Amino acid sequence: MAENGMNSVNVDSMEEALHRLSKKPGVKAWLMLDRTNGAVLKTNGQIAAVRPVRSIKPETALPMPTSGSFSTDVNVNTNNETQAAQELASMVWSFLSTAGSLVDEMDSEDELKLLRLRTKKQEFVIVPEPKYLLVVIHDTPPA
């Protein structure tokens, strides 16, 4: 019974942290992905504005979660946003897998802790955690 209370506290504190993150200046959007398969667990912001929807092959699409910690909390407003989130999640999953393979090839005892991908328009910060991946997309400050 105490374990359920702890999980509730952890979820509440995570919800609060994600809410604060959403309010930070320059944050365009964030996604939380399942660590095991890359499925979208939660989103915030307008993903379709960051990456417009394009059709992807069904065999490369990531699964939608059916159960798990945050599976009922997918916060997307439209089919367009849902598809954009799934497409972006698929690209991030592929990028993370490739980066993880690079780290493994360099040193099998090392592990990936953070990825930053900066473009002219925005920056992606990808934080792999044990149960999920957090992807934050924010404005790139002017030079």
Buried (B, 14 or more C-beta within 10 A) or exposed (E): EEEEEEEEEEEEEBEEEBEEBEEEEEBBBBBBBBBEEBBBBBBBBBBBEBBEBEEBEEEEBBEBBEEBBBBEBBBBEEEBBBBBBBBBBBBBBEBBEEBBEEEEEEEEEEEBEEBEBEEEEBBBBBBBEEEBBBBBBBEEEEE
